[in-house]
Amino acid sequence: MARTRTRKPTHPGVVFKSDVLDPLGLNLTNAAKALGISRKHLSNFVNERVPCSKDLALRIAKATGTSVASWLNMQTALDVWEAEHIVDSELPTVQSLADVAHRAA
């Protein structure tokens, strides 16, 4: 039985700020320089405005000695939670493909 998640997962940018930047006393400018990305992109990431891309996950993993998978898994968990909690007026029109195939036969 699948477990339903009720709490929204934490954005990986928040984790990066609280677990990496803050303990090391690094500001965004120096961290962005070390990661080889713009300060604006890193700011958008830690402020939850952009997701953790494969490229960013690779850079963070290399810079912190963590795994790429850990950063991408955090992003995936957040993406799945958000998708499952979307209220979309178009979703009620989605039909079962098996039912459509059965009716067409």
PAMARDO-947586 format. One record per residue (C-alpha): x, y, z. Coordinates in Angstrom, 1 decimal. Each point is the difference from the previous one (the first is absolute). Example, Ala and Ser with C-alpha at 12.3 -4.5 7.8 and 13.67 -1.06 7.14 Angstrom:
! residues 2
u  v  w
12.3  -4.5  7.8
1.4  3.4  -0.7
***
This chain:
! residues 105
u  v  w
0.0  0.0  0.0
1.4  3.4  -1.0
0.5  2.6  2.7
-1.7  3.3  -0.7
2.2  3.0  0.7
-1.9  2.8  1.8
2.9  2.4  0.5
1.5  1.8  -3.0
3.6  -1.1  -0.5
2.7  2.6  0.6
1.4  1.6  -3.1
3.6  -1.0  -0.6
1.1  3.6  -0.1
-1.2  0.5  3.6
2.0  -3.1  1.0
3.1  1.3  -1.8
-0.3  3.3  1.8
-0.6  -1.4  3.5
2.3  -3.0  -0.2
2.9  1.3  -2.2
0.1  3.8  -0.3
-1.0  1.1  3.5
2.3  -2.5  1.9
3.0  0.9  -2.2
-0.8  3.8  0.2
0.0  0.3  -3.8
-1.9  2.7  -1.7
-1.7  -0.5  -3.4
2.6  1.8  -2.0
2.9  -2.2  1.2
-2.0  -3.2  -0.2
-1.2  0.8  -3.5
3.5  0.7  -1.1
1.2  -3.3  1.5
-2.9  -1.9  -1.8
0.6  1.8  -3.3
-3.4  1.5  -0.2
-1.5  3.5  0.2
-0.8  1.5  3.3
-3.5  0.7  -1.3
-0.6  -3.7  -0.8
1.2  -1.1  3.4
-2.2  2.7  1.7
-3.0  -1.3  -2.0
0.8  -3.5  1.1
0.4  0.6  3.7
-3.1  2.2  -0.1
-2.1  -2.9  -1.6
-0.5  1.8  -3.3
1.8  -2.6  -2.2
0.2  -3.8  0.3
3.2  -2.0  0.5
1.1  -0.9  -3.5
2.2  -2.9  -0.8
2.9  2.4  -0.7
-0.5  1.8  3.3
-0.3  -3.3  1.9
3.3  -1.1  -1.5
1.7  3.2  0.9
-1.3  0.0  3.6
0.9  -3.7  0.4
3.5  0.6  -1.2
0.5  3.1  2.2
-1.4  -1.6  3.2
1.0  -3.7  -0.3
-3.6  -1.1  -0.2
-1.8  -2.0  -2.6
-1.7  1.4  -3.1
-2.9  -2.4  0.8
-0.6  1.6  3.4
-0.6  3.4  -1.6
-2.1  -1.3  -2.8
-2.0  -2.2  2.3
-0.9  3.0  2.1
-1.2  1.8  -3.1
-1.9  -3.0  -1.3
-1.8  -0.4  3.4
-1.0  3.6  -0.2
-1.1  -0.2  -3.6
-2.1  -3.1  0.7
-1.7  1.6  3.1
-0.8  3.1  -2.0
-1.4  -2.0  -3.0
-2.2  -2.1  2.4
-1.3  3.2  1.7
-0.9  1.9  -3.2
-3.6  1.0  -0.4
-0.4  0.0  -3.8
-3.4  0.5  -1.6
1.2  -2.1  -3.0
0.8  -3.1  2.0
-3.7  -1.1  0.3
-0.1  -0.4  -3.8
2.9  -2.5  0.0
-1.3  -3.5  -0.8
1.4  -3.4  0.6
1.8  -1.2  -3.2
-1.1  -3.6  0.8
-3.6  1.1  0.0
0.4  1.9  -3.2
1.6  -3.0  -1.7
-2.7  -2.3  1.3
-2.8  2.3  -1.4
1.8  0.3  -3.3
0.3  -3.8  -0.5
***
